[in-house]
Amino acid sequence: MSFIWQSMILILCGILLLRLAGRKSISQMTLAQTVIMISLGTIIVQPIVEKSTFKAIISAGIFVVTILILEFLQLKSNRFEKFITGKSKVVINNGQLNMKELKKLRLTVDQLEMRLRNHGISKIEEIKNATIEANGQLGFEYMENAKPLTVGEFQKIMHTYFPYIQNPNSTQTMRNNNNIFSEINEQDQDNPKWLQ
């Protein structure tokens, strides 16, 4: 029965160790970080297994059940979720780097710029807010003047400056006055006097 408590303690220790390792280690691991994380998993399991197949199966089951319980508890409690997964960290605020948070995350400016370039962003000044999410991914919001034009905004502009494009009937009314083919549809009409 003691190996069940060992499993629980080792799972919690593993979570805390992974939290200490940092979110960039989890999200986009280098080769060295991958080897370290696999080794960490092996080290955590080693005391429980003791070369017993039965204990290994039960321990693996406990690990899976514990993960499910942790996920359930995260759904029920925001505090618990924050404790287990952490929260987003703001690294850019109004186009300015937040060096304090970058240092806490152990993320260099070059690494942040690499992530920004991967999203097609060439200037930090174009970003209103950028965060490193709990899963290690980059989240960002453009400044108002740097936002790409959406289809909805384009339609609003077109409707404002070219209202007849939106309504085909109004287009027809406008063109009837200047339609060069209107005389084909009309029969027996004299030529304009200025042409005679």
N, C-alpha and C positions, 0 to 999 in steps of 0.2 A: 504493500500500500504506500510505502514511502516514495517509490519511484513516481507515483502520480503527483505527489507534491513537488518532487524534484522537477518533473516536466513543467508544471505550472510556474515554478520559480525561474527555471531556465528560459521559458518563453518570455516572461516579463523582463528578465535581464537582457535577452536578445533584442526586444523592442527598444529598451532604453539605450543599448549599445548602438543600434541602428539610428536612433534619434541623435545620439552624440556624433555619429559618423557624418550626419548632415544630409540634407535633401538632394544635393547635387550628386552624392554618391549613389543614391537610389535611382534617380531618374535617368541619367546618362552616364553609366559607369565606364571608366577606362578599363583596359585589360588588367592592370594591377588592382584596381578597386574590385573588379569581378572576382579575382582570385581570393582577395581578402574576405569578401562577403561569403563566398562558398566555404572558405576555411572556417569562418565564424560559425556558420551553420553546422559544420561537422564537429567543431569543438563543443557547441552547445548540446548536441545530441549524444556525444561520446559517453558522458557519465551515466546516461540512462540505459543505453543499449546493452552494454556489458556482454556482447556476443550472444544474446538470447533473442531468437526470432520472435518469440511470443511477446517479450517486452518491447521489441522494436515495433511490432505491429500495433500494440496498444499505445505506445508512445506517439507514433505517427497519428493514430486516431485522436489522441488527446490534443495534439497540435492542431489538427483540422477542426475539432470541436471548439477549441479555444479561439481559433480565428473566427469561427461563426459567432461565438458568443461576443467577442470583441466588436465585430461588425454590428451585431444587434444592439449592443450597449451604445455604440457611437450614434446609431439612429435615434436612440431614446434620450441621450444626454449630450448637449453641446459642450459642456465642460469636459466630459470624458473624451469626446471627439477631439477637442483642442489638445488635450493631454496626449492622446495616442498619435494623432496625425500632425498636430501643429496647426498654424494658421499662415495665411499669406503674409509676405513681407514686402513692403513698398521699397523699391530700389530706385525708382525715378518719380519725382514729384514736380509737376509743372515744368518739365524740361530740364530739371536739375538732378544730378546724381545724388543719391542718399548714401554717402560713403560709410556712415555708421552701420547701416543695415548690410551693405556689401561686406564689411569686415566681419560682422556677426555670421554671415553666411559663408565666409571664406571664399568669396567670389570676386575675381579680379575684374577690372574695367574691361580688359580685353575679352574675357569670357562672356561678360554681359553683352558687349558689342557683337560678338560672334552670334549670340542668340538673337539679337535684334536683326542682324543681317540675314539670318535664316528666315526671318519673317518679312524680308524685303524693306526693312527700315534702314535708311542711310544716315539719318540725323537724330541725335538724342533730343534736340530741341523740338522735334515734331511730336514727341510723346508727352501727353498730359500726365498720365500715371502708368507705371509699370510695376508689376509684382512678380515675385517668385512664389508660385503657388505651393501648397503643401506637397504636391506630387513632384515638385522640382521643375515644372514647366513654367514658361514665361507667359504672363497675362499682361495686356497693355490696352491703352485707350489713346487714340490720336488727339492732338490739339484740334480745335474747331477748324482752323484754316488748313490743316493737313489731312483731314478726313477725305477718303475717296467718295466720289459722287455716287449715290445709290440710284436705283431705277425710280424709286418714289420721288426723290428730290428732282431728278431729271424731268419726270412727268409734270411736277409742279411748275418748274421753270418753263417748260414748253406750253403749259396751259396759261401761264401768266403772260408770256410774250407772244405766243402764237395761238390764241384761243380758237381760231377757226380750224386748226389741225385736229383738235379734240372732237369737234362736232362736225361730221361729214356734211350734214344738211346746211350748216352755216357756210361751209366751204363752197357748196354748190350755189348758194345764194350770191356769194361774193363773185364767183366766177361767171355767173350768168350775165353780169353787166359787161364783162370784158372777154367773153368767150368768142374766139375767132371762128368757131365752128357753128355758132348759133344760126347763122344765115342759111346753113345747109338744112337745118330743121324747119326753117320758116319758108313758106312758099310765096312766090309772086311779090316780093318786096323790092321796091326801087332802090337803086344804089344811092348812097348818100350824095347830097348836092355838091359837096366840095370835091367829089370825084368826077362830076359831070362837066 
